[in-house]
């Protein structure tokens, strides 16, 4: 019975998983980079896009390690949103 429940729960794992990946980066200056991440919560919900400022001296991998502890400066569900630095 326990094996059957485990097998059924495994089939629905994507409904409860949150995936966040870097969609783009914009270098603001020598000290700051803007990271845009795409967050997929489940196949039934719309993707959201988070915008973060992070230290330009650190890598994208380092950013992804620490992304859970950083507050986004903006969140949107519009996939057409973009950022420009002038």
C-alpha positions in Angstrom: 0.0 0.0 0.0 2.8 2.4 0.9 4.6 1.6 -2.4 1.4 2.4 -4.3 1.0 5.7 -2.6 4.6 6.6 -3.2 4.2 5.7 -6.9 1.1 7.9 -7.2 2.7 10.8 -5.4 5.7 10.6 -7.8 3.4 11.0 -10.8 2.2 14.4 -9.4 5.5 15.8 -8.4 5.5 18.5 -11.1 2.3 20.0 -9.6 4.1 21.0 -6.5 7.6 21.8 -7.7 8.9 25.3 -8.3 11.6 25.8 -11.0 13.4 29.1 -11.3 15.9 29.7 -14.1 17.8 32.7 -15.4 16.0 34.1 -18.5 18.3 37.1 -19.1 20.9 39.4 -17.6 21.5 43.1 -18.0 24.7 44.7 -16.9 23.8 47.9 -15.2 27.4 49.0 -14.3 30.6 47.5 -12.9 28.9 46.8 -9.6 25.4 45.7 -10.4 23.6 43.2 -12.7 19.9 42.8 -13.3 18.8 39.2 -13.4 15.5 38.2 -14.9 14.3 34.8 -13.9 11.4 32.6 -15.1 9.5 30.9 -12.4 7.5 27.8 -13.3 5.3 26.6 -10.4 3.2 24.0 -12.1 1.9 23.0 -15.5 -1.5 24.5 -14.5 -0.3 28.0 -13.5 1.1 30.8 -15.6 4.9 31.4 -15.4 6.0 34.5 -13.5 9.2 36.6 -14.1 11.2 38.0 -11.2 13.7 40.9 -11.5 16.6 41.0 -9.2 19.6 43.2 -8.7 22.8 41.3 -7.8 26.5 41.9 -7.4 28.1 42.1 -10.9 31.3 40.6 -9.6 29.6 37.3 -8.9 28.6 34.6 -11.4 25.1 33.5 -12.5 25.6 30.2 -10.7 26.3 32.1 -7.5 23.2 34.1 -8.0 21.1 30.9 -8.5 22.5 29.5 -5.2 21.4 32.6 -3.3 18.2 33.5 -5.2 15.9 32.1 -2.5 17.3 34.6 0.0 16.9 37.7 -2.3 13.7 39.7 -2.6 12.8 40.5 -6.3 12.5 44.2 -7.1 9.7 43.4 -9.5 7.5 40.4 -10.4 5.3 40.1 -13.4 3.5 37.4 -15.4 3.9 39.3 -18.7 6.4 37.3 -20.8 6.9 40.4 -23.1 8.3 42.6 -20.3 11.9 43.6 -20.8 14.5 45.9 -19.2 16.7 48.4 -20.9 19.7 50.3 -19.5 20.3 53.7 -21.1 
